[in-house]
């Protein structure tokens, strides 16, 4: 059995993973003034992972990331403007 999705892992996936890890570390910090930065990194990482999910035809992952993208955009908006 061959796993197709792991044969073409490139540097962009590692950047997306790194951005996701940075966003989680910022969001899990208790510093309220930097929360918008964490949510902004999350938006960028989600866009990347939606692209990867669509490229790999992994619809459940793409839909899950799309849901998280919408919520991340909402959270960024709330932190910056409200």
Residue, then its C-alpha position, 0 to 999 in steps of 0.5 A: x500500500x502506497x501513501x500518495x500524500x507523503x511522496x511530494x512533501x515540499x518546503x511549503x508544507x513545513x512553512x505552513x506547519x511552522x506558522x501553525x506552531x507559532x500561532x498556537x504558541x502565541x495564542x497559548x501565551x497569556x499576553x493579551x496584546x499579542x493575540x491578534x498576531x497569533x490569529x493572523x499567523x493562523x489565518x495564513x497557515x489555514x490558507x496554506x493548508x486549505x490549498x494543500x488539502x485541495x491539491x491532495x484532494x483531501x476534502x475533509x482536511x480542506x473543509x476543516x481548515x476552511x472552518x478554522x480559517x473563518x473562525x480565525x478571521x473572525x477572531x482577528x477582526x474581533x481583536x483588532x477592531x472591537 
